[in-house]
């Protein structure tokens, strides 16, 4: 590099850095806007997935609990039949375990 180029960069360093900062700011602004659009799209897709899971579960009444499917989706697990049935069994077990305890606290009439 010739001395005239080096001195030009030295003389205009603040201007060059300012231009670079403006360019970086514009890039960051564009990235933040893209992130917001992607986040909105993700929320819409998640809501649609929950609605379709609920509709699919309600299409087979008595077979699949729609809340079990939604629980899996909220937790980030795949809503496979195995996972849905496992959650449904856990819920049934906890409900069955709570029933005797609930009736044990209430007084029974003498027979």
Secondary structure, 3 states (H helix, E strand, C coil): CCHHHHHHHHHCHHHHHHHHHHHHHHHHHHHHHHHHHHHHHHHHHHHHHHHHHHHHHHHCCCCCCHHHHHHHHHHCCCCCHHHHHHHHHHHHHHHHHHHHHHHHCCCCCCC
